[in-house]
Amino acid sequence: MDKDNTNKGKLIVFSAPSGSGKTTIVRHLLKQEQFNLAFSISATSRAPRGEEVDGKDYYFLSFEAFKDKIKAEEFLEWEEVYRDNFYGTLKTEVERLWKLGKHVIFDIDVAGGLRIKRKFPEETLAVFVKPPSIDELKIRLKKRKTESEDKINMRVAKASAELATAPLFDVIIENDNLEKALNEAEVLIGDFLKNE
C-alpha cells in the first residue's frame, strides 16, 4: 500500500475483547455523517454466523484463499485469532474507501489494531474498548446466544490477555454505561478529525 498516497484519510481503530461493545460503538459512529466514516470490512476464513452477509459483514474466504492472500501480501494486517480461524484487513479495502474520500473505521481484534497503528502511526487513532469486568463480559457473550459454552470460555480466556494490551492504545474507553461510552467516542473522533 502506498504510504505517500495523498488521497489518504484517517484510520480509526476500535479493538476490544469480544463482548465489550466495540461493534455497537462503531455502528453508532458510522451514523454520524459529520465524521465522513466508512467501515473497513474484514476478511475471515470462518463460516458466516446467523444473518451475516458476504461483502457487508465480512469478506468470507475459504481457508485456502485466505492463505493464498497472505502469501501474496494482500493484507494490511492479519491474525490467526483462533486455530485455523483467520481474520484480516485487505489492502484493497482501505484503498477503496480512501478513493471515496472517506476516513476508515475498523472493528478488529487487538493484535490487528496495534499492527495498523504501527504501520500508520500518524494517520491512526487506536481506541481500546474496555468491559467493566471479565464477569460482565461473560454475561454479555452468553446473552448473544450465538456460540457454545466452550467457545465463550475460549473468548473469556483470551480477553484477559487482550486487556493487558490496553495501555498500548492511544485511548481507552470503559464501556460500563453505553450512553457515556458513545458520547466519549464521538468527542474523541471529532477531536481527532479536526487535526486533519
N, C-alpha and C positions, 0 to 999 in steps of 0.2 A: 504494500500500500504506500502510495506516495506521501511522505511526511511533509513535503513542501506544497501540497495541494492548497492553492489559495482559496478554493471553494469550500474550505473546511468549516464545519460548525463546531460546536462544543460537544463534549461527550459527558453524559451524566449517568453514573453507575450506581445502581441500588443493589446491594448484596446483603444477605442475611441468612440465618438458618431457616430451613423450611418451616413455615407456620408463623413467621414473625410479623407478617402483614405487608411485606415489601410490594407484593403484586397489587394489593389494594391501593397503596400509596402511589405506585407508578400509574395505575389506571386513572386515579384522580388527577394527577399532574398532566396526563395526556389530554384531559378535557379542558385544561386552562389554555385557551387559544393564544393568550398574550406571550406564552413561552415558545411557541412555534416548535413543538417537540414532535418527534416521530419515534415509534417503538422499533428497536432492533430485534427482529425475530431471530431467535437462536435456532441452531440446527441440533438435532438429537438422534441418537441411534435407538432410542426406546420407542415402543409402540404408542400410538395415541391413547389417551385416557378419556373416558366419558365422551363429552361433546367436542373434543379438540379437533381443529381443522388444520390440515397441511397448508402452509403458506400464510396462515393467520396466527395460530398459536405457536407453532414451531414449523421448521422445515424437517419433516420426518425422513431420515435417510436409513438405508439398511446399514448394518454393521460394516459390511464390506465397502460400501460407498463412503461411509464416514472415514474409514481407514485410508482409502484412496485419496481423499481430500486432505488428510493430514500429511500424507507423503508428498502431495503436490503443493504443500504450504499455502493452502487456500484459506486457512483460518487466521484470524487476528489473535484468537486465544481458543484453547480447547482444554477439556478436562475429562478424565475418566472418573465421573462423580461416584458411581458405584460400579462394581465389577461388570465389565462389558456394557456399561451404560454411559455413553459419551454425550457431552454437550459442548457446543462451541459457537463462536461468532464468526460467520463468513465475512471475509474482507469485502466481497461484492455487496453485502447487505449494507454496510456502513457507507460505502461509496455511493450506492443507490440513493440513500437518504440524504447524504451531503449534496448530491446533484440536485435534489429537490429543494435545496436551500434550508434544510431543517437542522435542528440540534438533535442529537441522537440520545435517547434514554434507554438504559439497559436494566433488565431484571435478571441478574445472573448470579451464579454461585460465587462464594468468597474468593476462591483462587482465581477465577476468571476475572473478577472485578479488579483485583490487585494487579493482574497482568496488564490489563488495559491502562490502568493508572501508570504503570512503569513505562509502557510504550509511548504514551501521550501525556506526560506529566503536566504540561502547560494547559492542554485543552480539556482535561478531565477533572470532574468533581466526583470523588468517590464517597458514597454515603453508606454507612452500615446501619441497618435497622435491627435494633436490639429488643428481644422479647422481655417482658417483665421478669420472667423466670423460666427455668427448664420445665418445671411442672406445668406452668401455663401453656408452654409450647406443646407439651404432650396432649393437653386437653384440646387445644386448637386443632392439632393433627387428627385426633380421634373424631372430632366434630365433622371434619371433612367427609368422612366415610368413603374415602377413595382408595385406601390402602390397608393391607393386612397388619395385624399386630406386630409381626416380625419386621415389616418394612418401617413401621412407625418407630419401633425401638432402635432400628438402624439409624434413622434420621435424628432421633434424640441423642444417640451416642455421638454422632457426627457434629451435632450442634455445639457440644462442649468445646471441641477443638476449634470450631468456627468462631465462637465467642472470644476465644483467646486472640484472634486476629483483629478484633475491633479497633484497637489503638493504631493500626496501620492505615486506617481510612482517614479521609480529611475530616469527616464529621460523623458523629454517632447520634441517631435519633432513637430514643427509647419509646417503643410503642406500647405503653400501658393504657393510653387513652387515645383512641383513633382520631378524634376531632383535633386534639392537640398535635398529634404527630403529622396530620395532614397540613395544618397551619404552619408548623415548623418547616416542613418540606417546601411549601410554597415560598416562604420567606427566603429560605436557602437558595432555591433555584433562581428566584427573582434577583437576588444579590449577585449570584454567580454570573448570570447572563448580562447584567448591567456592565460588567467589566470586559465586554467583548472588545 
